[in-house]
């Protein structure tokens, strides 16, 4: 894995497990877990840290998705994360009603960035 440092903006974490995607409650709906990198933190490390801090799930940020080709908003990094723990720790910032596992099709329809949508559509059962 390369040590690509995240640009100064937020990093989205895409955690897919058993046909579902981890979403966190946001104003007006649900979104991918995301957060800003710390000094010299790579995008995969940021994604893993943010998921753990928000939800208590331990993940490994493994794959940095390529930026989207059409919208400027799609230039923010998105990282596919592998779930390492099926049960969240008690240290999460969010309560159990503030995050959930959504079906892939629902996550695709939730307004995720283009690069994430393309990735999820490739994993959505027909």
PAVO-545001 format. One line per 3 residues: number of its first residue (from 0); for each residue y, x, z of N, C-alpha, C, O. Coordinates in steps of 0.001 Angstrom, whole numbers, plus 500000, padded with zeros to 6 digits. Each point is the difference from the previous one (the first is absolute). Layout:
N
NUM> Y,X,Z,Y,X,Z,Y,X,Z,Y,X,Z; ...
//
This chain:
126
0> 498822,500857,500000,501178,499143,500000,501231,500895,500000,500043,501014,500697; 500946,498607,498525,501227,500774,499967,500908,499581,501137,499895,498891,500523; 500988,502001,499847,500927,499718,501088,501320,499498,499426,501044,500625,500184
3> 498902,498245,499121,501214,499429,499432,500803,499350,501111,499536,499074,500665; 501659,501420,499523,500860,499440,501039,500592,498690,499509,500399,499865,498843; 499644,499189,502058,500583,498707,499650,501503,500152,499831,500656,500717,500755
6> 499872,498600,498248,501449,499965,499842,500577,499312,501224,499254,499384,500761; 502039,500701,499446,500615,499493,501207,499820,498521,500287,500368,499548,501084; 499081,499681,497991,499866,498566,500208,498643,499605,500540,499156,500854,500270
9> 500635,497844,499888,498754,499504,500587,498778,500253,499129,500089,500132,498779; 498774,499929,501889,498696,500170,499364,499187,498749,500313,499917,499583,501156; 499477,499813,497806,499137,498834,500185,498564,500474,500205,499553,500942,499347
12> 499729,498401,501559,498588,500287,500241,499163,498846,499461,500235,498841,500341; 498791,501483,498819,499111,499001,499413,498629,500198,500644,499257,500911,499634; 500417,498224,501328,498724,500093,500695,499137,498841,499533,500262,498845,500334
15> 498705,501471,498891,499094,498993,499456,498649,500180,500682,499485,501113,500112; 499952,497765,500340,498695,500047,500657,499289,498665,499774,500551,498940,500296; 498247,501118,499191,499156,498818,499809,500718,498891,499221,499906,498825,500354
18> 500805,501556,498590,500664,499012,499157,501278,499424,500571,500478,498965,499536; 500082,501697,501469,501242,499537,500616,500970,501167,500141,499602,501165,499988; 501683,498496,500146,501059,501005,500136,500745,499735,501300,500280,498853,500348
21> 500035,502214,500358,500739,499902,501248,501473,499726,499703,500646,500753,499272; 499877,498159,501301,501407,499645,499861,500620,499848,501382,499317,499656,500965; 501979,500601,499120,500736,499825,501258,501064,498932,499791,500520,499823,498898
24> 499793,499472,502178,500998,498931,499945,501374,500616,499754,500369,501002,500613; 500367,498385,498488,501359,500440,499684,500876,498766,499905,499508,498875,499909; 501778,501350,500113,500915,498876,499843,499705,499313,498672,500069,500630,498944
27> 499609,498103,501103,499747,499246,498784,498579,500077,499479,499736,499481,498915; 499334,501139,501797,498621,500049,499519,499220,501197,500511,500153,500436,501141; 499012,500076,497981,499115,501112,500336,500213,501124,499007,500334,499754,498841
30> 499474,501482,501605,500181,501167,499124,499011,501087,500406,499319,499903,501020; 500626,501122,498159,499180,501168,500330,500621,500734,501181,501222,499998,500145; 497970,500627,500696,500585,500858,501040,500787,501117,499320,499529,500580,499022
33> 501650,499723,501478,500793,501073,499411,500905,500604,501056,500296,499386,501024; 500135,501838,498695,500898,500672,500923,500526,501285,499407,499508,500481,498979; 501491,500063,501670,500640,501234,499529,499236,501227,500472,499455,500014,501104
36> 500508,501022,498051,499328,501243,500397,500805,500758,501055,501227,499921,500058; 498043,500806,500760,500640,500913,500934,500246,501312,499253,499506,500181,498887; 501236,500711,501704,500341,501271,499377,498751,500724,499504,499065,500223,500769
39> 500917,500142,497956,498923,500753,499348,498662,499271,500008,498954,500640,499893; 501059,498028,500233,498764,499218,500014,499687,499535,498578,500878,499485,499307; 497891,500694,500266,499587,499558,498670,499893,498480,499964,499919,499352,501044
42> 500079,500090,497763,499857,498549,499858,498669,499518,500582,499995,498998,500716; 498865,501673,499009,498745,499550,500610,500020,500052,501529,499462,499108,500657; 501149,501920,499906,500089,500095,501465,500906,498911,500557,499720,499437,501058
45> 501366,500267,498235,500909,498929,500425,499265,498668,500010,500084,499251,500974; 499197,500448,497951,499276,498729,499904,499004,499852,501151,499937,498948,500637; 499293,502096,499627,499002,499943,501076,500667,499802,501359,499528,499206,500813
48> 501554,501506,499433,500707,499884,501282,500577,498600,500185,499869,499397,501065; 500771,500095,497883,500650,498692,500081,498977,498885,500248,500239,499109,500815; 498639,500942,498493,498971,498970,500212,499523,500035,501451,499858,498954,500635
51> 499897,502240,499885,499541,500096,501385,501067,499507,500978,499701,499236,500918; 501533,501200,498882,501069,499593,500917,500217,498489,499992,500181,499393,501055; 499802,499997,497760,500279,498564,499899,498822,499134,500426,500176,499027,500732
54> 498618,501326,498811,498852,499104,500170,498920,500519,500939,499186,499218,500491; 500793,502073,499764,498944,500575,500831,498753,500377,499228,499058,500537,500584; 500909,499193,498097,498851,500406,499188,500134,501469,499628,501068,500452,499588
57> 497854,500279,500560,499959,501396,499609,499597,500056,498528,498950,499486,499615; 501892,501142,499568,499730,500123,498564,500264,501432,499561,500627,500792,500704; 498874,499506,498114,500227,501299,499380,500701,499751,498677,499434,499370,499106
60> 501797,501119,500759,500722,499861,498735,499370,500928,498977,500113,501221,500114; 499223,498207,498884,499218,500831,499097,500555,500149,498589,499893,501076,499412; 500698,497868,500032,500394,500044,498593,501434,499533,499831,500334,498861,500326
63> 500507,502018,499167,501373,499644,499676,499993,499329,498633,499614,500614,499006; 500816,498116,500944,500025,499282,498725,501151,500503,499142,501039,500395,500529; 498788,499596,498145,501090,500429,499120,501140,498987,500066,499758,498813,500219
66> 501477,501640,499594,501136,499063,500044,499909,498981,498873,499424,500276,498948; 501145,498546,501278,500022,498945,498983,500876,500397,498830,500912,500816,500134; 498801,498602,498734,500701,500376,498777,501213,499126,499695,500816,500363,499152
69> 499322,498486,501524,501040,499075,499562,501156,499826,500968,501153,500013,499568; 498593,499827,501702,501077,499662,500932,500384,501184,500875,499138,500762,500438; 502153,499391,499814,500478,501097,500844,499415,499909,501402,499769,501029,500636
72> 499985,497751,499862,499452,499832,501347,498580,500551,500099,499523,500301,501094; 499802,499832,497760,498625,500497,500005,499922,501510,500122,498904,500560,499987; 502226,500106,500131,499958,501450,500112,499673,500454,501413,499726,501182,500210
75> 500294,497914,500769,499638,500388,501358,498504,500278,500053,499211,499316,499349; 500407,501677,501418,498578,500377,500048,499130,498899,500594,500398,499307,500937; 498417,500548,498503,498975,499099,500528,498717,500814,500108,499620,500709,499068
78> 499721,499181,502075,498814,500803,500277,498831,499087,500339,500112,499130,500864; 498760,501072,498447,498773,499284,500327,499394,500681,501220,499837,501220,500026; 499835,497983,500979,499450,500523,501260,498600,499460,500227,499718,498832,499734
81> 499419,502023,500755,498640,499601,500354,499955,499627,501474,500477,500756,500848; 498960,498096,499460,499895,499537,501374,498943,500831,500727,498873,500132,499524; 501495,500426,501624,499086,500821,500783,499529,499290,501264,498995,500397,500590
84> 501711,498564,499833,499605,499240,501192,500091,498515,499690,501013,499537,499474; 497946,499716,500843,500003,498570,499704,500702,499179,501070,500266,498814,499807; 500029,501815,501314,500683,499319,501097,501289,500746,500306,499976,501217,500181
87> 501152,498078,499880,501263,500688,500301,500073,500433,501461,499396,499376,500873; 501340,501682,499380,500213,500442,501379,501007,499070,500670,500647,499186,499341; 499473,500946,501951,500947,499180,500756,501415,500562,499952,500912,499419,500588
90> 499288,501709,498717,501294,500670,499972,500923,499509,498891,501082,500558,499818; 498525,498426,499445,500774,499533,498847,501350,499424,500415,500123,499358,501043; 500878,500882,498126,501322,499417,500229,500012,498499,499727,500738,499253,500642
93> 498443,500309,498404,499938,498586,499639,498863,499309,500739,498956,500598,500262; 501260,498144,500066,498949,499205,500620,499006,499515,498962,500274,500072,498802; 498565,499431,501642,498949,499565,499075,500437,498907,499025,499399,499855,498936
96> 501628,499378,501402,500470,498952,499093,501056,500518,499017,500517,499237,499184; 499798,502050,500896,501022,500586,499130,499417,500879,498893,500746,500622,499243; 497934,499430,500662,499351,500655,498865,498704,499254,499720,499423,499361,500879
99> 500130,500739,497852,498787,499282,499619,499383,500614,498750,500633,500782,499291; 498121,498845,500459,499285,500417,498802,500064,498850,498999,499447,498928,500245; 501221,501294,498636,500184,498969,498976,499066,500278,498820,499741,501159,499678
102> 499751,497783,499673,499207,500200,498782,500812,500778,498961,501223,499878,499939; 498088,500918,499249,500687,500823,498995,500905,499165,499101,501137,500390,499736; 498375,498471,499794,500802,499167,499095,501284,499537,500671,501047,499933,499356
105> 498883,499747,501934,501194,499568,500728,500990,501160,500140,501210,499808,499877; 498279,501375,500377,500869,501174,500130,500687,500304,498672,501178,500358,499977; 498096,499502,498926,500582,500229,498675,501148,499026,499763,501025,500373,499431
108> 498807,498381,501004,501023,498984,499811,501143,500072,501002,500947,499218,499913; 498979,501713,501039,501011,500088,501056,501190,500882,499627,500826,500326,500852; 499261,500057,497886,501155,500786,499576,499896,501480,500315,501014,500646,500263
111> 497777,499903,499715,499845,501437,500215,500551,500760,498796,500084,499432,498911; 500295,501838,501254,500498,500788,498865,498978,500066,498864,498798,499846,500216; 501703,500384,498580,499146,500011,498808,498802,500926,500138,498878,499611,499676
114> 501343,501594,500794,498900,500966,500100,498910,499515,500949,498817,500244,499762; 501572,499070,501314,499028,499444,500945,499303,498803,499379,498789,499838,500151; 501968,499320,499151,499409,498838,499325,498924,500432,499009,498910,499430,499975
117> 501396,501579,499209,499035,500501,499012,498751,500523,500698,498881,499739,499559; 501311,500997,501529,498861,500523,500762,499159,498848,500549,498779,499998,499842; 501858,499026,500799,499256,498896,500606,499325,499129,498958,498882,499532,500215
120> 501781,500244,498659,499378,499193,498943,498727,500660,499483,499071,499316,499572; 500889,501991,500468,498795,500722,499610,498863,499844,500994,498849,500313,499694; 501477,499199,501502,498985,499820,501048,499746,498533,500327,499165,499689,500849
123> 501552,499407,498479,499856,498572,500274,498771,499462,499289,499881,500140,498783; 499187,499236,501967,498832,499406,499348,500415,498878,499056,500937,499252,500276; 498356,500647,498616,500298,498974,498990,499263,498728,500344,500111,499009,499279
//
